[in-house]
Amino acid sequence: MRLKSATEAATTRSKLARLEAQYAAALHRHPTDSTADQAILYSLRRMINQLKEELILYDRDLRTGRLPAEPLAPQPTP
């Protein structure tokens, strides 16, 4: 998936922060070598990496002009 707007990027950053917190908590919870624990950590790490990649590509697209810079929100008129 490619991010196409600042809103999507902000939502992705929020999701990334929550996933990183879950990953850190899972590491410190009951560190065991069970298959289920390893699968959870693997899955969280894959999702974290995917979201980071999407944000990197979005930032690159903004810098290179592949995506137009979003205009500021209109200001209310008095």
PyMOL commands that set and color helices and strands:
alter all, ss='L'
color gray80, all
select helices_A, chain A and resi 6-28+35-64
alter helices_A, ss='H'
color red, helices_A
deselect
rebuild
show_as cartoon
